[in-house]
């Protein structure tokens, strides 16, 4: 993407969002969300440096995820109240400071505080997604949301690979320093490109704004239904990606961490393929797309269950699973953004809280299941959650 192709967008009402600007949003989203996933392959290195026991090092991930969930509730709704250009760039500049603090942290206490800030500020991703939906013309909103959201999924999938490579080259602290530099650069570009967009029709105070997130759940049935689907699909997503390292690193497969991280590339292929789901939603085919994608999600667990016998089967399963999850996610957002245009940031916050709950639930459940029932147990758990999502969609498809 050439800088000459990225021009400041002066008016939301009169300009459609160009593909180059949507791509910039996708890059910014991927970079921001990756910040909360970098630590996963670095836990051993962090534990060794700070003298944290293996049984306690998981607190780094827990703190980051909890603060991300808090950010969804406390920060994302501000997009309906404040100037989004200032909000986005301000959060990204604060992220730069938090990332530098992580890279320089001299003690475990300061490390955890810095990671907490990184987690909370990473929700700028969702502010950007809601902003993109507002800038896009109605006829192409699904396509734009699909493109921007693909950046989120790719950021999640590639974070582990990038973190592993940078750590091997120059240590784990370099990961956060490099991210701080890239975040600063993208913040500068966004400040130049984003329109001076002031939300209209919102006179709520901040406490009222937060309460209105709950009110939206009461008032909007489609938000409730799509939020439940988000919880279920991201539970399935997390079941796979949290526990996948366990069979791949154990005999007889015994892959290196670099090789394991490379499986994220297969997930990226699926995520990119699913970007078309937004176009289908624009054509009024959101329900059909959801049903087909959920069927593929359930089917994906069959080749995934053969992981210990065939890595080719695993790659096929990963592509199917990520394609399905991304397709449903894009469709969900495209549908809820059409409900209340003046409340898109709050709709995003409410929806993504369920995403966060699903991700955490899948992570906890999958590791426990692997301990008690091995990889077959994990696959059965993932297939069960996927089947539940398909059944839930079938029961509710005529009412959303």
C-alpha positions in Angstrom: 0.0 0.0 0.0 1.6 3.3 -1.1 1.3 6.3 1.1 0.0 8.2 -1.8 -3.1 5.9 -1.8 -3.9 6.7 1.8 -5.5 10.1 1.8 -7.2 11.9 4.8 -10.9 11.2 4.8 -12.6 14.6 5.3 -16.2 13.6 5.5 -18.0 10.5 6.7 -21.2 11.5 4.9 -19.8 12.1 1.5 -16.9 9.7 1.1 -16.9 5.9 0.9 -14.1 4.1 2.7 -11.4 3.1 0.2 -9.9 -0.4 0.2 -6.5 1.2 1.0 -7.8 2.8 4.2 -9.6 -0.4 5.2 -6.3 -2.2 4.8 -4.7 0.3 7.0 -7.4 -0.3 9.6 -6.8 -4.0 9.3 -3.0 -3.6 9.9 -3.6 -1.4 12.9 -6.1 -3.9 14.3 -3.8 -6.9 13.8 -0.9 -5.0 15.4 -3.0 -4.0 18.4 -4.6 -7.3 19.1 -1.3 -9.2 18.7 0.0 -7.4 21.8 -2.1 -9.5 24.1 -1.0 -12.8 22.5 2.8 -12.2 22.3 3.4 -13.5 25.8 2.0 -17.0 25.2 5.1 -18.5 23.7 7.4 -16.3 25.9 6.2 -17.6 29.3 9.3 -19.8 29.8 11.7 -17.0 29.1 9.8 -14.5 31.3 9.6 -17.0 34.1 13.3 -17.7 34.0 14.3 -14.0 34.0 12.0 -12.9 36.9 12.2 -16.2 38.9 8.5 -17.0 38.6 7.5 -20.6 39.1 6.0 -22.5 36.1 2.7 -22.9 38.1 2.4 -19.1 38.6 3.6 -17.7 35.3 0.2 -18.1 33.8 -0.8 -15.0 35.8 0.8 -12.9 33.0 -1.8 -14.1 30.5 -4.6 -13.9 33.1 -3.9 -10.3 34.0 -3.7 -9.3 30.3 -7.0 -11.0 29.4 -8.9 -9.7 32.4 -7.8 -6.1 31.6 -8.7 -6.6 27.9 -12.2 -7.6 29.0 -12.4 -4.5 31.3 -11.2 -2.4 28.4 -14.1 -3.7 26.2 -16.6 -2.5 28.8 -14.9 0.7 29.9 -13.1 2.1 26.8 -14.8 0.8 23.6 -18.2 2.5 24.3 -16.4 5.8 24.3 -16.4 5.6 20.5 -20.1 6.7 20.7 -19.3 9.7 22.9 -15.9 11.1 21.9 -14.0 12.2 18.8 -12.9 8.8 17.4 -9.8 10.2 15.7 -8.5 11.4 19.0 -9.7 8.4 20.9 -7.9 5.9 18.5 -4.7 7.8 18.3 -4.7 8.6 22.0 -5.1 4.9 23.0 -2.4 3.8 20.5 0.1 6.4 21.9 -0.7 5.1 25.5 -0.1 1.6 24.2 3.3 2.7 23.0 4.2 3.8 26.5 2.8 0.5 28.0 4.8 -1.6 25.5 8.0 0.3 26.3 7.3 -0.3 30.0 7.0 -4.0 29.4 10.2 -4.1 27.4 12.1 -2.3 30.3 10.3 -3.8 33.3 12.9 -4.4 36.1 10.6 -6.4 38.4 7.6 -8.8 38.2 5.3 -6.2 39.8 6.0 -3.6 37.1 5.8 -6.3 34.4 2.3 -7.2 35.5 1.2 -3.6 35.8 2.6 -2.9 32.3 0.9 -6.0 30.8 -2.4 -5.0 32.4 -2.1 -1.6 30.6 -1.2 -3.4 27.3 -4.3 -5.6 27.7 -6.7 -2.8 28.4 -5.4 -0.5 25.6 -5.5 -3.3 23.0 -9.2 -2.8 22.8 -8.5 0.0 20.4 -8.9 -2.8 17.9 -12.6 -2.9 18.5 -12.9 0.9 18.4 -11.4 0.7 14.9 -13.8 -2.0 13.8 -16.8 0.1 14.9 -15.3 3.2 13.3 -14.7 1.4 10.0 -18.4 0.3 10.0 -19.4 3.9 10.4 -17.1 5.2 7.6 -18.2 2.5 5.1 -21.1 3.0 2.8 -24.1 0.9 3.7 -23.9 -1.3 0.6 -20.3 -2.3 1.3 -20.3 -2.3 5.1 -20.0 -6.1 5.3 -17.1 -6.2 2.9 -15.2 -3.5 4.9 -15.9 -5.1 8.2 -14.7 -8.4 6.8 -11.5 -6.9 5.6 -10.8 -5.0 8.8 -11.7 -8.0 11.0 -9.4 -10.3 9.0 -6.6 -8.2 10.3 -7.7 -9.0 13.9 -7.7 -12.8 13.3 -4.4 -12.7 11.4 -2.8 -10.7 14.2 -3.9 -13.3 16.7 -2.6 -16.2 14.7 0.7 -14.6 13.8 1.5 -13.1 17.2 3.0 -16.4 18.5 5.1 -16.9 15.4 6.5 -13.3 15.4 7.2 -13.5 19.1 9.1 -16.7 18.8 11.3 -15.5 15.9 12.1 -12.1 17.6 12.9 -13.9 20.9 15.3 -16.3 19.2 17.0 -13.3 17.5 17.3 -10.8 20.3 15.4 -11.9 23.5 11.8 -11.6 24.6 11.9 -7.8 25.5 12.6 -7.1 21.8 9.1 -8.3 20.9 7.5 -5.5 22.9 10.0 -2.8 21.8 9.5 -3.6 18.1 5.7 -3.5 18.7 6.0 -0.1 20.4 7.9 1.3 17.4 5.4 -0.1 14.9 2.4 1.1 17.0 3.9 4.6 17.1 4.3 4.7 13.3 0.7 3.4 12.7 -0.7 5.9 15.2 0.9 8.8 13.3 -0.5 7.5 9.9 -3.9 7.0 11.4 -4.0 10.6 12.9 -3.3 11.9 9.4 -5.8 9.6 7.6 -8.8 9.5 10.0 -11.6 12.1 9.6 -12.4 14.5 12.3 -15.5 12.6 13.2 -17.7 13.8 16.0 -20.5 11.4 17.2 -23.9 12.8 16.7 -27.0 12.4 18.7 -25.3 11.1 21.9 -25.8 13.2 25.0 -25.2 10.5 27.5 -22.9 10.9 30.4 -20.1 8.3 30.8 -22.0 6.2 33.5 -25.2 6.4 31.3 -23.1 5.3 28.4 -21.9 2.2 30.2 -25.4 1.3 31.5 -26.7 1.6 27.9 -24.6 -1.3 26.9 -26.8 -3.5 29.1 -29.9 -1.8 27.8 -29.0 -2.7 24.3 -28.9 -6.3 25.3 -32.4 -6.0 26.6 -33.7 -4.1 23.6 -31.9 -5.8 20.7 -32.7 -9.5 20.2 -30.2 -9.8 17.3 -27.4 -8.6 19.6 -28.2 -11.3 22.2 -28.3 -14.1 19.6 -25.2 -13.0 17.8 -23.3 -12.5 21.1 -24.1 -16.1 22.1 -22.9 -17.4 18.7 -19.7 -15.4 19.3 -19.2 -17.0 22.7 -19.6 -20.5 21.2 -17.4 -20.1 18.1 -14.6 -18.4 20.0 -14.8 -21.1 22.7 -14.2 -23.7 19.9 -11.5 -21.5 18.4 -9.7 -21.2 21.7 -10.1 -25.0 22.4 -8.0 -25.7 19.4 -5.3 -23.0 19.6 -4.7 -23.2 23.3 -4.2 -26.9 23.4 -2.6 -27.6 20.0 0.9 -27.1 21.3 0.4 -30.1 23.7 0.2 -33.0 21.1 2.5 -31.3 18.7 5.3 -30.9 21.2 4.9 -34.4 22.7 6.2 -37.7 21.3 5.9 -39.0 18.7 5.5 -35.7 16.8 7.9 -33.6 19.0 7.9 -30.4 16.8 9.9 -27.4 17.8 8.1 -24.2 19.0 9.0 -22.5 15.7 7.4 -25.3 13.7 4.3 -25.3 15.9 3.9 -21.5 15.4 4.0 -22.1 11.7 0.6 -23.7 11.9 -0.8 -20.2 12.4 -0.1 -19.6 8.7 -2.7 -22.2 7.9 -5.1 -20.4 10.1 -4.3 -17.2 8.2 -5.3 -18.8 4.9 -8.7 -19.7 6.4 -9.2 -16.2 7.8 -8.4 -14.6 4.5 -10.8 -16.9 2.6 -13.6 -16.0 5.0 -13.3 -12.2 4.3 -15.9 -12.8 1.5 -18.5 -13.4 4.2 -18.9 -9.7 4.6 -19.9 -9.4 0.9 -22.5 -12.1 1.4 -23.9 -10.3 4.4 -24.2 -7.1 2.3 -26.3 -9.2 -0.2 -28.7 -10.3 2.6 -27.3 -13.8 2.9 -26.1 -13.5 6.5 -28.2 -16.3 7.9 -27.3 -18.7 5.1 -23.6 -17.9 5.5 -23.8 -18.5 9.2 -25.4 -21.9 8.8 -22.8 -23.1 6.2 -19.9 -21.8 8.3 -21.1 -23.4 11.4 -21.5 -26.7 9.6 -17.9 -26.4 8.4 -16.8 -25.6 12.0 -18.3 -28.9 13.1 -16.8 -30.8 10.2 -13.3 -29.3 10.9 -12.9 -31.4 14.0 -12.8 -34.6 12.0 -9.5 -34.0 10.3 -8.2 -32.2 13.4 -8.8 -35.4 15.4 -6.2 -37.1 13.2 -3.4 -34.7 14.3 -1.3 -37.4 15.9 -1.4 -39.4 12.7 -1.3 -36.8 9.9 -0.2 -33.2 10.0 -1.7 -32.7 6.6 -5.1 -33.5 8.1 -4.4 -31.0 10.9 -3.6 -28.3 8.3 -6.9 -29.0 6.5 -8.8 -28.9 9.8 -7.2 -25.6 10.9 -8.0 -23.9 7.6 -11.7 -25.1 7.8 -12.0 -24.0 11.5 -10.5 -20.6 11.0 -12.5 -20.0 7.8 -15.7 -20.9 9.7 -15.0 -18.9 12.8 -14.0 -15.8 10.8 -17.0 -16.1 8.5 -19.5 -16.2 11.4 -17.7 -13.4 13.2 -17.7 -11.1 10.2 -21.4 -11.9 9.6 -22.3 -11.3 13.2 -20.7 -7.9 13.2 -22.2 -6.9 9.8 -25.7 -7.7 11.1 -25.5 -6.0 14.5 -24.0 -2.8 13.0 -27.1 -2.3 11.0 -29.3 -2.2 14.1 -28.4 1.0 15.9 -26.0 3.2 13.8 -25.5 5.7 16.7 -24.5 2.9 19.1 -22.0 0.9 17.1 -19.2 1.2 19.6 -21.5 0.0 22.4 -22.8 -2.8 20.3 -19.2 -3.8 19.6 -18.4 -3.7 23.3 -21.3 -5.9 24.3 -20.7 -8.3 21.5 -16.9 -8.6 22.2 -17.4 -9.2 25.9 -19.0 -12.6 24.9 -16.0 -13.2 22.5 -13.7 -12.7 25.5 -15.7 -15.0 27.7 -15.7 -17.7 25.0 -11.9 -17.4 24.5 -11.2 -17.7 28.2 -13.6 -20.6 28.6 -12.1 -22.5 25.7 -8.6 -22.0 27.0 -9.4 -23.3 30.5 -11.6 -26.2 29.3 -9.2 -27.5 26.6 -6.1 -27.8 28.9 -8.1 -29.6 31.5 -9.7 -31.9 28.9 -6.3 -32.7 27.5 -5.0 -33.7 30.9 -7.9 -36.1 31.5 -8.8 -37.4 28.0 -5.9 -36.5 25.7 -6.3 -35.1 22.2 -9.4 -37.1 21.4 -11.1 -35.6 24.4 -10.2 -32.1 23.2 -11.6 -32.8 19.7 -14.8 -34.2 21.2 -15.1 -31.1 23.4 -14.5 -28.8 20.4 -17.0 -30.7 18.2 -19.6 -30.6 21.0 -19.3 -26.8 21.3 -19.5 -26.5 17.5 -22.6 -28.7 17.4 -24.2 -26.6 20.1 -23.5 -23.4 18.0 -25.1 -25.0 14.9 -28.2 -26.1 16.9 -28.5 -22.7 18.5 -28.4 -21.0 15.1 -31.0 -23.4 13.7 -33.4 -22.7 16.5 -33.0 -18.9 16.4 -32.4 -18.2 12.7 -35.9 -17.0 12.0 -35.9 -14.5 14.8 -32.7 -12.6 14.1 
